[in-house]
Amino acid sequence: MRRDVFQAIADPNRRIILSMLCDSKLNVNQVADHFDITRSAVSQHMKILTECGLVVINKKGRERYCEAKLDKLGEIWGWLNQYKKFWEGKFDAMEIALKELQAKNKDHGNKK
């Protein structure tokens, strides 16, 4: 089964793994040591991250080092960006409402 980036980041443990790997390459045991779940569960999370292309695992001797490949997160940015106009409109409307409320309060305060 081919996974997508949205499935990968849906789980908080996988988001933590990506955060850890942003800073440095870690071996699988170093990643697993960070969690209170089984190594098997961590391996399953790593499998999903590698299937969608967010993590690459390279062997060096007997060790397997994990490296984040975050360019795939661009898919998420592209999807979120389509909602940018919606949110900008909401924030603009809120700013206008706040200014009107401030002006009304200012006027009301001057009448006392």
TIZA-350950 format. One record per residue: residue number from 1; chain; x, y, z of N, C-alpha, C, CB in turn. Coordinates in pm, 1 decimal, padded with zeros to 6 digits, always signed. Glycine has a CB too. Layout:
! TIZA-350950
NUM|A|X|Y|Z|X|Y|Z|X|Y|Z|X|Y|Z .
...
***
This chain:
! TIZA-350950
1|A|+00083.2|-00117.2|+00000.0|+00000.0|+00000.0|+00000.0|+00088.4|+00124.5|+00000.0|-00095.1|-00000.8|+00120.8 .
2|A|+00059.9|+00215.7|-00088.7|+00135.5|+00341.8|-00096.1|+00071.9|+00442.8|-00001.4|+00138.9|+00397.7|-00242.5 .
3|A|+00149.3|+00495.4|+00086.0|+00101.0|+00593.0|+00184.3|+00123.6|+00734.0|+00129.9|+00173.0|+00574.5|+00322.0 .
4|A|+00046.1|+00827.7|+00184.3|+00071.4|+00966.5|+00146.2|+00116.2|+01046.7|+00267.8|-00054.7|+01029.8|+00083.2 .
5|A|+00159.6|+01167.0|+00242.4|+00216.1|+01253.1|+00345.5|+00112.7|+01283.4|+00453.9|+00267.8|+01383.4|+00283.5 .
6|A|-00011.9|+01296.0|+00416.1|-00116.5|+01327.1|+00512.5|-00133.7|+01213.0|+00612.9|-00248.9|+01355.0|+00440.3 .
7|A|-00126.0|+01089.1|+00565.0|-00131.6|+00975.0|+00656.3|-00012.0|+00976.6|+00750.3|-00136.0|+00842.7|+00577.9 .
8|A|+00101.5|+01013.3|+00697.2|+00224.6|+01010.8|+00777.5|+00217.8|+01108.9|+00893.2|+00345.8|+01042.6|+00690.2 .
9|A|+00169.9|+01228.0|+00869.6|+00170.4|+01327.9|+00976.0|+00045.3|+01321.0|+01063.9|+00182.9|+01466.1|+00916.1 .
10|A|-00045.9|+01232.4|+01031.7|-00168.5|+01219.9|+01110.8|-00140.7|+01169.4|+01252.1|-00266.3|+01126.3|+01041.1 .
11|A|-00033.9|+01095.7|+01270.1|-00003.0|+01038.1|+01400.3|+00097.4|+01125.9|+01475.4|+00052.1|+00895.2|+01384.2 .
12|A|+00068.7|+01158.0|+01602.8|+00161.4|+01244.3|+01677.8|+00300.4|+01184.0|+01696.9|+00102.8|+01275.5|+01812.5 .
13|A|+00311.1|+01051.8|+01708.0|+00443.7|+00989.7|+01721.9|+00527.0|+01011.3|+01596.1|+00430.3|+00838.8|+01750.9 .
14|A|+00463.4|+01004.0|+01481.7|+00537.5|+01025.2|+01356.7|+00579.3|+01171.0|+01342.9|+00452.4|+00982.8|+01235.5 .
15|A|+00496.4|+01261.8|+01390.5|+00536.1|+01403.3|+01387.4|+00655.5|+01427.0|+01479.6|+00417.7|+01494.4|+01428.8 .
16|A|+00658.1|+01360.3|+01593.2|+00772.8|+01371.7|+01684.8|+00897.9|+01315.4|+01618.9|+00744.7|+01297.9|+01818.4 .
17|A|+00884.0|+01201.0|+01552.9|+00998.8|+01140.7|+01483.9|+01054.1|+01237.4|+01379.9|+00958.7|+01006.8|+01416.9 .
18|A|+00966.2|+01299.0|+01301.2|+01012.2|+01395.2|+01200.3|+01083.9|+01512.5|+01265.4|+00894.1|+01446.1|+01116.7 .
19|A|+01030.6|+01561.0|+01376.5|+01096.7|+01671.6|+01446.8|+01236.0|+01632.2|+01493.4|+01012.7|+01716.7|+01566.6 .
20|A|+01247.6|+01510.6|+01544.9|+01378.0|+01461.9|+01591.2|+01476.6|+01454.1|+01475.3|+01363.8|+01323.8|+01658.1 .
21|A|+01429.6|+01409.9|+01360.4|+01517.9|+01387.8|+01246.1|+01549.0|+01516.9|+01170.5|+01455.4|+01287.2|+01151.6 .
22|A|+01476.2|+01623.2|+01200.1|+01507.3|+01752.9|+01137.3|+01644.1|+01802.3|+01182.1|+01399.0|+01858.2|+01171.9 .
23|A|+01676.4|+01773.2|+01307.0|+01800.8|+01823.9|+01365.0|+01922.2|+01740.7|+01328.6|+01788.4|+01830.4|+01513.8 .
24|A|+01903.8|+01608.1|+01316.9|+02019.7|+01523.4|+01287.8|+01974.8|+01385.2|+01242.5|+02110.8|+01511.8|+01411.2 .
25|A|+02066.5|+01315.4|+01180.1|+02042.4|+01176.4|+01143.5|+02056.5|+01093.3|+01270.6|+02141.6|+01127.4|+01030.9 .
26|A|+01962.3|+01004.2|+01292.5|+01966.2|+00918.3|+01410.1|+01952.1|+00773.9|+01366.7|+01855.5|+00956.3|+01510.7 .
27|A|+02012.1|+00682.1|+01443.6|+01988.7|+00542.4|+01411.1|+01852.9|+00501.7|+01468.6|+02103.4|+00451.6|+01466.7 .
28|A|+01802.1|+00390.8|+01423.6|+01668.8|+00346.8|+01460.7|+01656.9|+00330.9|+01612.5|+01634.9|+00215.0|+01390.5 .
29|A|+01761.3|+00279.9|+01677.4|+01756.8|+00263.3|+01822.8|+01748.2|+00397.1|+01895.5|+01879.2|+00186.9|+01870.5 .
30|A|+01818.6|+00497.8|+01846.3|+01811.4|+00630.4|+01907.8|+01670.1|+00687.2|+01898.2|+01911.5|+00726.0|+01841.2 .
31|A|+01606.2|+00663.6|+01787.0|+01467.1|+00708.8|+01770.6|+01377.6|+00633.1|+01868.4|+01417.9|+00687.6|+01623.6 .
32|A|+01391.7|+00501.9|+01871.2|+01306.8|+00417.6|+01956.8|+01324.6|+00450.2|+02104.2|+01337.4|+00270.2|+01933.0 .
33|A|+01445.4|+00485.6|+02144.9|+01472.8|+00516.4|+02285.9|+01393.8|+00637.5|+02335.7|+01621.8|+00541.3|+02305.5 .
34|A|+01349.3|+00719.7|+02244.9|+01276.0|+00841.4|+02280.6|+01130.6|+00812.3|+02321.3|+01278.1|+00939.0|+02163.4 .
35|A|+01081.3|+00694.2|+02289.1|+00939.6|+00663.6|+02306.6|+00914.8|+00556.7|+02412.7|+00880.6|+00618.9|+02175.4 .
36|A|+00795.3|+00560.9|+02469.6|+00752.1|+00459.1|+02565.0|+00661.7|+00357.2|+02496.1|+00678.9|+00523.9|+02684.5 .
37|A|+00690.4|+00330.7|+02370.7|+00617.3|+00228.3|+02295.8|+00719.1|+00123.5|+02251.3|+00540.0|+00290.2|+02171.9 .
38|A|+00669.9|+00011.9|+02202.9|+00760.3|-00096.4|+02164.7|+00844.7|-00057.3|+02043.7|+00680.9|-00224.0|+02134.7 .
39|A|+00958.8|-00120.6|+02030.7|+01043.9|-00097.7|+01912.3|+00969.7|-00138.7|+01786.6|+01177.5|-00176.0|+01923.4 .
40|A|+00886.3|-00239.1|+01798.8|+00806.4|-00283.5|+01685.0|+00711.5|-00171.6|+01638.7|+00726.2|-00410.6|+01722.0 .
41|A|+00651.6|-00101.8|+01734.6|+00562.3|+00009.5|+01700.4|+00640.7|+00122.5|+01634.6|+00489.2|+00061.4|+01826.1 .
42|A|+00758.9|+00151.0|+01687.9|+00843.3|+00255.1|+01628.0|+00881.8|+00214.1|+01485.6|+00971.2|+00279.8|+01714.5 .
43|A|+00914.3|+00087.9|+01467.0|+00949.1|+00038.0|+01333.0|+00832.1|+00055.1|+01236.5|+00990.7|-00110.5|+01339.6 .
44|A|+00711.7|+00032.9|+01284.9|+00592.9|+00050.7|+01199.9|+00577.6|+00197.8|+01161.1|+00465.0|+00000.6|+01272.8 .
45|A|+00600.6|+00286.9|+01256.4|+00594.7|+00430.1|+01224.9|+00701.8|+00467.2|+01122.6|+00612.1|+00514.4|+01352.9 .
46|A|+00821.9|+00412.6|+01140.6|+00930.5|+00440.5|+01045.7|+00895.5|+00388.1|+00906.5|+01062.8|+00377.4|+01094.6 .
47|A|+00830.9|+00273.5|+00901.8|+00791.2|+00214.9|+00773.1|+00695.4|+00308.8|+00700.1|+00725.1|+00076.0|+00793.9 .
48|A|+00598.8|+00362.3|+00771.7|+00502.6|+00454.4|+00710.4|+00573.3|+00580.8|+00662.8|+00390.1|+00490.3|+00810.0 .
49|A|+00663.2|+00633.6|+00744.3|+00737.2|+00754.9|+00705.7|+00824.7|+00731.2|+00582.6|+00824.2|+00803.3|+00822.3 .
50|A|+00883.2|+00612.4|+00572.5|+00966.5|+00583.3|+00454.4|+00880.3|+00556.8|+00331.7|+01058.0|+00462.2|+00481.2 .
51|A|+00765.6|+00493.4|+00349.7|+00677.5|+00465.3|+00235.5|+00627.0|+00592.5|+00169.0|+00559.3|+00381.1|+00280.2 .
52|A|+00607.6|+00696.4|+00247.3|+00558.1|+00820.8|+00186.9|+00671.8|+00914.8|+00148.4|+00463.3|+00891.8|+00282.8 .
53|A|+00795.4|+00876.2|+00176.2|+00910.1|+00954.5|+00131.5|+00956.1|+01063.5|+00225.7|+00879.1|+01015.1|+00003.2 .
54|A|+00904.1|+01065.5|+00349.9|+00947.5|+01167.3|+00445.3|+01075.0|+01129.3|+00518.8|+00838.4|+01193.5|+00545.1 .
55|A|+01107.7|+01000.6|+00519.3|+01229.1|+00952.4|+00585.5|+01299.3|+00854.1|+00493.1|+01196.2|+00885.7|+00722.8 .
56|A|+01430.6|+00864.0|+00491.0|+01514.2|+00769.2|+00418.0|+01602.2|+00700.4|+00520.9|+01600.1|+00840.0|+00305.8 .
57|A|+01614.8|+00568.6|+00507.9|+01700.1|+00493.4|+00599.7|+01819.7|+00441.5|+00521.3|+01621.7|+00375.9|+00667.7 .
58|A|+01939.2|+00478.0|+00567.1|+02063.5|+00434.8|+00503.3|+02139.4|+00343.9|+00598.9|+02150.9|+00556.8|+00462.1 .
59|A|+02194.5|+00236.3|+00543.0|+02274.8|+00144.9|+00624.6|+02420.2|+00188.4|+00622.2|+02261.1|-00000.8|+00574.5 .
60|A|+02480.0|+00191.0|+00740.8|+02624.0|+00214.1|+00755.8|+02673.9|+00104.1|+00846.9|+02656.8|+00358.6|+00814.2 .
61|A|+02737.2|+00006.5|+00788.5|+02778.6|-00109.1|+00866.5|+02655.5|-00183.2|+00915.5|+02868.0|-00067.0|+00985.1 .
62|A|+02649.8|-00204.8|+01045.8|+02533.6|-00273.9|+01102.2|+02423.2|-00177.6|+01143.5|+02575.5|-00357.0|+01221.7 .
63|A|+02451.8|-00049.6|+01140.4|+02354.2|+00051.2|+01183.9|+02266.5|+00097.7|+01067.8|+02426.3|+00171.7|+01246.4 .
64|A|+02145.7|+00135.6|+01100.8|+02052.3|+00194.5|+01004.8|+02022.7|+00336.5|+01051.1|+01919.9|+00109.4|+00992.3 .
65|A|+02063.4|+00434.5|+00970.8|+02045.6|+00574.9|+01006.4|+01926.4|+00633.9|+00931.8|+02173.2|+00655.1|+00975.4 .
66|A|+01846.4|+00708.1|+01005.6|+01725.5|+00769.0|+00951.8|+01751.1|+00916.9|+00924.6|+01606.3|+00750.9|+01049.3 .
67|A|+01703.3|+00961.2|+00811.0|+01721.8|+01101.3|+00771.4|+01589.3|+01154.9|+00719.3|+01834.2|+01115.7|+00663.1 .
68|A|+01552.3|+01274.5|+00765.2|+01428.3|+01337.6|+00720.3|+01446.6|+01394.7|+00580.0|+01384.6|+01448.6|+00818.7 .
69|A|+01346.1|+01379.3|+00498.0|+01339.9|+01437.5|+00363.9|+01211.5|+01519.5|+00358.1|+01343.8|+01326.1|+00250.1 .
70|A|+01219.8|+01641.4|+00407.0|+01099.8|+01720.1|+00431.8|+01042.9|+01790.9|+00309.9|+01128.7|+01820.0|+00535.1 .
71|A|+01107.1|+01778.7|+00195.1|+01053.9|+01844.0|+00076.1|+00914.5|+01790.7|+00041.4|+01149.2|+01823.9|-00042.4 .
72|A|+00884.8|+01668.3|+00082.8|+00752.7|+01610.7|+00057.5|+00642.6|+01684.8|+00134.3|+00752.2|+01462.7|+00095.6 .
73|A|+00680.1|+01758.0|+00239.9|+00581.3|+01834.8|+00314.8|+00522.1|+01948.0|+00230.2|+00644.4|+01891.7|+00441.8 .
74|A|+00585.2|+01976.2|+00117.2|+00531.1|+02075.4|+00024.3|+00390.7|+02040.7|-00021.0|+00621.3|+02089.0|-00096.0 .
75|A|+00358.7|+01912.2|-00026.7|+00223.4|+01869.6|-00063.0|+00122.3|+01925.1|+00036.9|+00214.3|+01715.2|-00068.8 .
76|A|+00159.2|+01924.0|+00163.1|+00068.9|+01973.5|+00267.1|+00054.1|+02124.0|+00254.2|+00120.6|+01936.0|+00408.0 .
77|A|+00165.5|+02192.8|+00231.9|+00160.2|+02337.8|+00215.2|+00070.9|+02374.3|+00097.3|+00301.4|+02395.3|+00195.1 .
78|A|+00083.9|+02301.3|-00011.8|+00000.7|+02327.5|-00128.6|-00147.3|+02311.6|-00097.7|+00039.5|+02235.2|-00241.9 .
79|A|-00179.2|+02208.7|-00022.1|-00318.5|+02183.6|+00014.5|-00369.4|+02292.5|+00109.0|-00333.1|+02044.6|+00080.1 .
80|A|-00288.5|+02329.4|+00208.6|-00329.5|+02432.6|+00304.0|-00341.2|+02569.5|+00238.1|-00230.7|+02439.4|+00419.3 .
81|A|-00256.8|+02595.5|+00142.2|-00251.7|+02726.9|+00078.1|-00383.5|+02761.8|+00009.4|-00138.0|+02731.4|-00023.1 .
82|A|-00458.4|+02660.3|-00034.1|-00586.1|+02688.5|-00099.3|-00687.3|+02750.9|-00002.6|-00643.6|+02560.5|-00158.8 .
83|A|-00664.5|+02734.1|+00127.0|-00753.7|+02790.4|+00228.1|-00705.2|+02925.4|+00280.4|-00768.3|+02693.5|+00343.2 .
84|A|-00594.1|+02971.2|+00228.9|-00533.7|+03096.8|+00275.4|-00629.3|+03214.3|+00256.1|-00401.7|+03123.6|+00200.8 .
85|A|-00693.8|+03225.9|+00139.6|-00784.8|+03337.3|+00113.0|-00902.0|+03335.6|+00210.4|-00836.1|+03331.8|-00031.8 .
86|A|-00952.0|+03216.3|+00240.5|-01062.1|+03202.9|+00334.7|-01024.0|+03262.1|+00469.4|-01102.1|+03056.0|+00350.5 .
87|A|-00909.6|+03220.4|+00522.7|-00866.2|+03266.3|+00654.4|-00827.4|+03412.6|+00652.9|-00749.9|+03183.2|+00703.4 .
88|A|-00765.1|+03458.7|+00545.4|-00731.1|+03600.8|+00536.9|-00856.8|+03685.3|+00542.1|-00652.3|+03630.6|+00408.5 .
89|A|-00962.9|+03640.2|+00473.6|-01090.3|+03711.9|+00476.8|-01149.4|+03716.3|+00616.7|-01189.0|+03647.5|+00381.4 .
90|A|-01140.4|+03605.1|+00687.1|-01191.8|+03599.9|+00824.9|-01113.4|+03694.1|+00916.2|-01185.0|+03455.8|+00879.7 .
91|A|-00981.9|+03694.5|+00902.8|-00899.1|+03782.3|+00986.1|-00922.6|+03929.1|+00951.8|-00750.5|+03747.6|+00969.2 .
92|A|-00940.0|+03959.8|+00822.4|-00968.6|+04097.5|+00782.6|-01101.2|+04143.3|+00842.4|-00971.8|+04110.2|+00628.9 .
93|A|-01203.2|+04057.2|+00838.8|-01334.2|+04090.8|+00895.0|-01324.3|+04110.6|+01046.1|-01437.0|+03980.6|+00862.4 .
94|A|-01245.4|+04028.5|+01112.4|-01228.3|+04041.8|+01256.2|-01158.3|+04173.6|+01290.7|-01148.5|+03922.8|+01311.4 .
95|A|-01059.3|+04210.4|+01210.4|-00988.1|+04336.1|+01233.8|-01082.6|+04455.6|+01218.8|-00869.3|+04349.5|+01136.3 .
96|A|-01166.3|+04450.8|+01118.0|-01263.5|+04559.3|+01096.6|-01360.4|+04566.5|+01214.3|-01341.6|+04538.3|+00963.6 .
97|A|-01409.7|+04450.5|+01258.2|-01503.6|+04447.0|+01371.3|-01438.8|+04500.4|+01497.8|-01554.2|+04304.2|+01395.1 .
98|A|-01313.5|+04465.8|+01521.6|-01243.7|+04515.0|+01640.1|-01223.9|+04666.0|+01634.6|-01109.0|+04445.4|+01654.6 .
99|A|-01189.2|+04718.2|+01519.3|-01171.0|+04862.8|+01504.6|-01302.3|+04936.4|+01527.3|-01115.1|+04896.2|+01365.5 .
100|A|-01412.0|+04880.0|+01474.5|-01543.6|+04941.2|+01495.0|-01580.6|+04939.4|+01643.6|-01651.7|+04867.4|+01411.8 .
101|A|-01551.8|+04828.6|+01710.6|-01581.2|+04816.1|+01853.0|-01497.2|+04914.0|+01934.5|-01556.2|+04672.3|+01900.6 .
102|A|-01369.8|+04927.7|+01899.1|-01282.6|+05022.8|+01968.4|-01331.5|+05166.1|+01948.2|-01137.7|+05008.9|+01918.8 .
103|A|-01372.0|+05198.0|+01825.8|-01421.6|+05333.0|+01796.7|-01550.1|+05359.6|+01874.3|-01445.7|+05351.1|+01644.9 .
104|A|-01637.6|+05260.7|+01881.1|-01763.8|+05274.1|+01953.6|-01736.9|+05294.7|+02102.8|-01852.9|+05149.6|+01931.5 .
105|A|-01642.4|+05217.9|+02158.8|-01607.0|+05231.6|+02300.2|-01543.8|+05367.0|+02328.3|-01511.7|+05119.9|+02342.5 .
106|A|-01462.5|+05415.3|+02234.9|-01397.3|+05544.9|+02249.7|-01502.8|+05656.2|+02250.9|-01294.7|+05567.8|+02135.5 .
107|A|-01597.5|+05647.9|+02155.9|-01705.5|+05746.4|+02146.7|-01792.1|+05741.1|+02272.2|-01791.9|+05721.7|+02020.6 .
108|A|-01820.1|+05622.3|+02318.0|-01904.8|+05603.6|+02435.7|-01836.9|+05659.4|+02559.8|-01937.8|+05454.9|+02455.6 .
109|A|-01706.3|+05645.8|+02568.9|-01628.8|+05695.7|+02681.8|-01621.6|+05847.3|+02684.7|-01489.8|+05638.6|+02678.1 .
110|A|-01623.5|+05911.2|+02565.6|-01617.4|+06058.1|+02557.5|-01749.4|+06124.1|+02596.4|-01578.9|+06100.9|+02416.6 .
111|A|-01859.3|+06051.1|+02594.0|-01990.0|+06107.2|+02624.7|-02015.4|+06114.3|+02773.6|-02098.0|+06026.3|+02558.8 .
112|A|-01930.6|+06053.5|+02855.3|-01951.4|+06051.1|+03000.2|-01915.6|+06180.5|+03063.6|-01872.5|+05941.9|+03063.4 .
***
